[in-house]
Amino acid sequence: MTFPAHAVGTAAGPFPATLIEDLAAEIAEHGYDVARKGAELAITLPVGRVEAEAAEAGFAVRIASSDLKQIHQMREAFLHLLDHAAPGLADRMDWRGDLPKGQYPPNFRVATVVGTKSVSPNFLRMTLAAENVEDFVDDGMHFRLAIPPKGRAPVWPHLDAGGRTRWPKGEDALHNPAYTFVDVDPAAGRFAFDLYLHEGGAATGWALGAQAGERVGVAGPGGGTPPPGDFLLIGGDETALPAIRRILELSPKDRRGHVFVELGDPADRCDLKAPSGMTVEWLTRGKGPELWERIVAVPFPEASESRFVWISAERDLARKARLHFRDTMGVKQDEAYISAYWSR
């Protein structure tokens, strides 16, 4: 596939002799497939491609994608991994090509609170207004808030001279929880999301006290594309409920599968518009079968079939799911999304 947007970054030595090996290991640890050839590596994604090479002439990175926003996000992700593999190297790189310019990162905007309403005992729906919300329609299910510290004037992220995002630190650090779009209205310039309320949570405290007109940062959309597969197995708890609802709303009508949602409070049940071939089972934590018991009891299709498993819940359950599906069941990386939203 040919991509119209490109960026190239280079840095002279010195750098570790094991740079490519260390970088490949770091990338693989974050769940990406890495192609290796000597002192080169490549990552091919649905939205673009990243190539890196370490030679006597120096270190070089080539990024290709569909537009400037994707280039920026891919470069940010790559440099984050590079920071772990070779600390300090990213800051020495010179970049050219399709790079962002301006005060804010291209995927960041300042939004204002329109209002909030309770949709169940433990979920609050928030509506925000912002510019260019049409970007949220097709580019992903999720976004991140950037909540300023209480009692301080907000300091928003900015682009440095090299076009890299610099986030405020220390007393000005922003809280960055991720959420799923419930509704996007480009004509009105508004979007909505549901926030799970839990005692002591920073986002919960902010949301409960948020006033109309209050400013908050929004970064995204940030991935979370609807999963593929003719057969889809979904498992999650209340923290994943907004994402599960969105996945089902976007699912093909002929999709088959099973959905298991575990709640601490049965009153948080909501209408899930699932395809007729998908069964939905609500579980109550501590009463009856556990989420993991129901997930592993489902007959999962053979490797020759179109299948996908999507699980997002507590960290220990996510760890068991990875071992079971990827290591025991032979489910490939592109057939699974398994994430820990929280830990006990």
C-alpha positions as CSV (number, residue, x, y, z in Angstrom):
1,M,0.0,0.0,0.0
2,T,1.2,3.5,-0.9
3,F,1.0,6.2,1.8
4,P,1.0,9.9,0.8
5,A,2.5,11.4,4.0
6,H,6.1,10.8,5.1
7,A,8.6,11.8,7.8
8,V,12.3,10.9,8.2
9,G,14.3,11.3,11.4
10,T,18.1,10.8,11.7
11,A,20.7,10.9,14.4
12,A,24.5,10.6,14.4
13,G,26.2,8.2,16.8
14,P,27.1,7.1,19.3
15,F,24.3,4.7,20.1
16,P,24.3,1.2,21.7
17,A,25.5,-1.6,19.5
18,T,22.4,-3.5,20.4
19,L,20.0,-0.6,19.5
20,I,17.9,-2.4,16.9
21,E,17.7,-5.6,19.0
22,D,16.7,-3.6,22.1
23,L,14.2,-1.5,20.1
24,A,12.6,-4.6,18.5
25,A,12.2,-6.2,21.9
26,E,10.6,-3.1,23.4
27,I,8.2,-2.9,20.4
28,A,7.3,-6.6,20.7
29,E,6.7,-6.2,24.4
30,H,4.0,-3.6,23.6
31,G,2.2,-6.1,21.3
32,Y,3.4,-5.1,17.8
33,D,4.7,-7.4,15.2
34,V,8.3,-6.6,14.2
35,A,10.0,-7.7,11.0
36,R,13.8,-7.9,11.4
37,K,16.6,-7.9,8.8
38,G,20.1,-7.4,10.1
39,A,20.4,-3.9,11.5
40,E,16.9,-2.9,10.2
41,L,13.4,-3.4,11.6
42,A,9.9,-2.6,10.2
43,I,6.5,-2.3,11.8
44,T,3.5,-2.5,9.4
45,L,0.2,-1.2,10.7
46,P,-3.2,-0.7,9.1
47,V,-2.6,3.0,9.2
48,G,1.0,3.1,8.1
49,R,4.6,1.8,8.3
50,V,7.7,2.5,10.4
51,E,11.2,1.5,9.4
52,A,14.3,2.0,11.5
53,E,18.0,1.3,10.6
54,A,21.2,1.6,12.6
55,A,24.4,1.9,10.5
56,E,27.8,3.5,10.6
57,A,26.3,6.6,9.0
58,G,23.9,6.9,11.9
59,F,20.4,6.0,13.0
60,A,17.5,6.6,10.7
61,V,13.7,6.3,11.1
62,R,11.2,6.4,8.2
63,I,7.5,6.8,8.8
64,A,4.7,6.7,6.2
65,S,1.0,7.1,6.7
66,S,-2.2,8.6,5.3
67,D,-2.0,12.1,6.7
68,L,-0.1,14.4,9.1
69,K,-2.2,13.4,12.2
70,Q,-1.3,9.7,11.7
71,I,2.3,10.6,11.1
72,H,2.4,12.5,14.3
73,Q,0.7,9.8,16.4
74,M,2.9,7.0,15.0
75,R,6.0,9.1,15.6
76,E,5.0,9.9,19.2
77,A,4.4,6.2,19.8
78,F,7.7,5.2,18.2
79,L,9.7,7.8,20.1
80,H,8.1,6.7,23.4
81,L,9.4,3.2,22.7
82,L,12.8,4.6,21.7
83,D,13.0,6.5,25.0
84,H,12.9,3.1,26.8
85,A,15.3,1.3,24.4
86,A,17.9,4.1,24.1
87,P,17.3,7.0,26.6
88,G,18.3,10.4,25.1
89,L,18.5,9.3,21.5
90,A,15.1,10.7,20.5
91,D,16.1,14.1,21.7
92,R,19.2,14.1,19.3
93,M,17.1,13.3,16.2
94,D,16.6,15.7,13.3
95,W,13.3,15.4,11.5
96,R,12.0,16.5,8.1
97,G,8.9,15.8,6.1
98,D,5.2,16.0,7.0
99,L,5.4,17.2,10.6
100,P,3.0,19.2,12.7
101,K,3.3,22.9,13.2
102,G,1.5,25.2,15.6
103,Q,1.0,25.5,19.4
104,Y,-0.9,22.3,20.1
105,P,-0.4,18.7,18.9
106,P,-2.7,18.0,15.9
107,N,-4.8,15.5,17.9
108,F,-5.4,17.9,20.8
109,R,-8.0,20.5,21.4
110,V,-9.5,22.4,24.2
111,A,-13.2,21.5,25.0
112,T,-15.8,23.0,27.2
113,V,-18.3,21.2,29.5
114,V,-21.9,21.5,28.2
115,G,-23.5,19.4,30.9
116,T,-23.8,16.1,32.8
117,K,-26.6,13.7,33.6
118,S,-26.8,10.4,35.5
119,V,-27.6,7.4,33.2
120,S,-27.4,4.8,36.0
121,P,-26.4,4.6,39.7
122,N,-22.7,4.5,38.8
123,F,-22.4,6.1,35.3
124,L,-22.4,9.8,34.5
125,R,-22.9,11.0,30.9
126,M,-20.9,14.1,30.0
127,T,-21.4,16.3,27.0
128,L,-18.5,18.5,25.7
129,A,-18.3,21.1,23.0
130,A,-15.2,21.5,20.8
131,E,-14.0,22.4,17.4
132,N,-13.7,19.9,14.5
133,V,-15.6,17.1,16.3
134,E,-16.2,15.5,12.9
135,D,-12.7,14.1,13.4
136,F,-14.2,11.8,16.0
137,V,-16.7,10.1,13.7
138,D,-14.5,7.6,11.8
139,D,-11.0,7.7,13.4
140,G,-11.5,5.5,16.5
141,M,-13.7,4.7,19.4
142,H,-11.6,6.2,22.2
143,F,-10.1,9.5,23.3
144,R,-8.3,10.9,26.4
145,L,-9.2,13.8,28.6
146,A,-6.6,16.2,29.9
147,I,-7.9,17.3,33.3
148,P,-6.1,20.2,34.9
149,P,-5.2,20.1,38.6
150,K,-7.9,21.6,40.8
151,G,-7.2,25.2,41.7
152,R,-4.6,25.8,39.0
153,A,-4.8,27.6,35.7
154,P,-4.5,24.9,33.0
155,V,-1.2,24.4,31.2
156,W,-1.9,22.5,27.9
157,P,0.5,20.3,26.0
158,H,2.6,22.0,23.3
159,L,4.9,21.2,20.4
160,D,8.6,21.7,20.9
161,A,11.0,22.9,18.2
162,G,11.2,19.3,16.8
163,G,7.4,18.9,16.6
164,R,7.3,16.5,19.6
165,T,4.5,16.8,22.2
166,R,5.6,18.1,25.6
167,W,3.2,17.6,28.4
168,P,3.2,19.7,31.5
169,K,4.8,18.1,34.5
170,G,4.9,18.6,38.3
171,E,2.2,20.8,39.8
172,D,0.8,21.4,36.3
173,A,0.6,17.7,35.2
174,L,-2.7,16.8,33.6
175,H,-4.8,13.7,34.4
176,N,-5.3,11.6,31.2
177,P,-8.0,9.0,31.6
178,A,-9.3,7.3,28.4
179,Y,-13.0,7.1,27.4
180,T,-15.2,5.8,24.7
181,F,-17.5,8.0,22.5
182,V,-21.2,7.5,23.1
183,D,-22.4,10.1,20.6
184,V,-20.7,12.6,18.2
185,D,-22.8,15.5,16.8
186,P,-20.6,17.4,14.2
187,A,-23.4,19.8,13.4
188,A,-23.7,20.9,17.0
189,G,-20.0,20.6,17.6
190,R,-20.6,18.3,20.6
191,F,-19.8,14.8,21.7
192,A,-20.7,12.7,24.7
193,F,-19.2,9.9,26.8
194,D,-20.1,7.9,29.9
195,L,-17.8,8.0,32.9
196,Y,-17.8,5.2,35.5
197,L,-18.0,6.7,39.0
198,H,-15.7,5.2,41.6
199,E,-14.8,6.6,45.0
200,G,-11.5,8.4,45.2
201,G,-11.0,8.5,41.4
202,A,-9.5,11.8,40.1
203,A,-11.8,11.8,37.1
204,T,-14.8,11.1,39.2
205,G,-14.1,14.0,41.5
206,W,-13.6,16.3,38.6
207,A,-16.8,15.2,36.8
208,L,-19.0,15.5,39.8
209,G,-18.0,19.1,40.3
210,A,-17.7,20.1,36.6
211,Q,-19.6,23.2,35.7
212,A,-20.9,24.3,32.3
213,G,-18.3,26.3,30.5
214,E,-15.4,24.7,32.3
215,R,-12.4,23.9,30.1
216,V,-10.8,20.5,29.7
217,G,-8.3,19.1,27.2
218,V,-9.2,16.4,24.7
219,A,-6.6,14.2,22.9
220,G,-7.7,11.9,20.2
221,P,-9.3,10.0,18.7
222,G,-6.8,7.4,19.8
223,G,-7.4,4.1,18.2
224,G,-9.7,1.4,19.6
225,T,-11.1,0.5,16.2
226,P,-14.0,-1.9,16.2
227,P,-12.8,-5.5,16.2
228,P,-13.0,-7.7,13.1
229,G,-14.3,-11.3,13.0
230,D,-17.4,-13.2,12.0
231,F,-17.4,-14.7,15.5
232,L,-16.7,-12.3,18.4
233,L,-16.2,-13.2,22.0
234,I,-16.4,-10.2,24.4
235,G,-15.8,-10.2,28.1
236,G,-15.6,-7.2,30.4
237,D,-16.7,-5.5,33.6
238,E,-18.3,-2.2,34.2
239,T,-15.2,-0.2,33.2
240,A,-15.4,-1.7,29.7
241,L,-19.2,-1.3,29.4
242,P,-19.1,1.9,27.2
243,A,-16.6,0.3,24.8
244,I,-18.6,-3.0,24.7
245,R,-21.8,-1.0,23.9
246,R,-20.0,0.9,21.1
247,I,-18.5,-2.3,19.6
248,L,-22.0,-3.9,19.4
249,E,-23.5,-0.8,17.9
250,L,-20.9,-0.9,15.1
251,S,-21.0,-4.7,14.6
252,P,-22.3,-6.3,11.3
253,K,-25.8,-7.6,11.5
254,D,-24.7,-11.1,10.7
255,R,-22.0,-11.4,13.3
256,R,-22.1,-14.3,15.8
257,G,-20.7,-14.7,19.2
258,H,-21.1,-14.2,23.0
259,V,-20.9,-11.1,25.3
260,F,-20.3,-11.3,29.0
261,V,-20.6,-8.2,31.2
262,E,-19.8,-8.4,34.9
263,L,-21.2,-5.7,37.1
264,G,-20.9,-4.9,40.8
265,D,-24.3,-3.2,40.7
266,P,-27.0,-4.8,38.5
267,A,-28.7,-1.4,38.3
268,D,-26.0,-0.4,35.8
269,R,-27.4,-2.7,33.2
270,C,-28.3,-0.9,30.0
271,D,-29.7,-1.7,26.6
272,L,-27.1,-3.4,24.4
273,K,-28.0,-3.4,20.7
274,A,-26.3,-6.7,19.7
275,P,-26.7,-8.6,16.4
276,S,-29.3,-11.3,16.6
277,G,-26.6,-14.0,16.4
278,M,-24.8,-12.7,19.5
279,T,-26.0,-13.7,23.0
280,V,-25.6,-11.2,25.8
281,E,-25.2,-12.4,29.4
282,W,-25.1,-10.1,32.4
283,L,-23.2,-11.3,35.5
284,T,-23.2,-9.9,39.0
285,R,-19.8,-9.9,40.8
286,G,-19.8,-12.3,43.7
287,K,-23.1,-13.9,42.8
288,G,-23.3,-16.9,40.5
289,P,-20.7,-17.7,37.8
290,E,-17.7,-15.5,37.5
291,L,-16.7,-13.7,34.3
292,W,-13.7,-15.9,33.7
293,E,-15.7,-19.1,34.1
294,R,-18.2,-17.9,31.4
295,I,-15.4,-16.8,29.0
296,V,-13.5,-20.1,29.0
297,A,-16.7,-22.1,28.8
298,V,-17.5,-20.8,25.3
299,P,-16.5,-23.1,22.4
300,F,-14.1,-20.9,20.4
301,P,-13.9,-21.4,16.6
302,E,-10.9,-23.1,15.0
303,A,-8.0,-21.2,13.5
304,S,-9.5,-21.6,10.0
305,E,-12.5,-19.5,10.9
306,S,-12.9,-15.7,11.1
307,R,-12.8,-15.1,14.9
308,F,-11.8,-12.5,17.5
309,V,-11.6,-12.3,21.2
310,W,-12.0,-8.9,23.0
311,I,-11.5,-8.8,26.7
312,S,-11.0,-5.8,29.0
313,A,-11.2,-6.1,32.7
314,E,-9.2,-6.4,35.9
315,R,-5.4,-7.0,35.5
316,D,-5.3,-10.6,36.8
317,L,-8.2,-11.7,34.5
318,A,-6.5,-10.0,31.5
319,R,-3.2,-11.9,32.3
320,K,-5.1,-15.2,32.5
321,A,-6.8,-14.4,29.2
322,R,-3.6,-13.8,27.4
323,L,-2.1,-17.1,28.6
324,H,-5.3,-19.0,27.7
325,F,-6.0,-17.6,24.3
326,R,-2.6,-16.7,22.9
327,D,-0.5,-19.4,24.5
328,T,-2.9,-22.3,24.9
329,M,-5.5,-21.7,22.2
330,G,-3.1,-20.4,19.6
331,V,-5.0,-17.2,19.0
332,K,-2.8,-14.9,16.9
333,Q,-2.1,-11.3,17.8
334,D,-4.5,-9.9,15.1
335,E,-7.3,-12.1,16.5
336,A,-7.3,-10.7,20.0
337,Y,-7.5,-7.5,22.1
338,I,-6.9,-8.2,25.7
339,S,-6.4,-5.3,28.0
340,A,-6.3,-4.5,31.8
341,Y,-8.4,-1.5,32.6
342,W,-7.6,-1.6,36.3
343,S,-6.0,-3.7,39.0
344,R,-7.2,-4.8,42.5
